[in-house]
Amino acid sequence: MPKKKKQKKYKLKTYKAAAKRFRVTGTGKIVRTKGGKGHLRRRTSKRTKAKLASMIVVDSAGDKRRIKRMLPYMKQYKANPPA
């Protein structure tokens, strides 16, 4: 009797731009940083600059769903996937 060929399981591709922007906390929440930190921050107050440094939890259910679709292996590797 001939052996059956195994069905090849395809790897899902990670959206690299999303992988650089989002990460998962230990409790499973998706967090992101704020934008607007690239340049032109000379005149902004210290308080505003400090607020830009903090991470924000993604609350919207639709955004969470979209991020999970873009990052299929996010839960396996908390911050960065192995090289």
Protein Blocks (a to p, Z undefined) as FASTA:
>chain_A
ZZddddddddddddfklmmmpccdfkopacdddehilgoplmpcfklmmmmmpccddfbl
klmmmmmmmmmmlmmmmmlccZZ
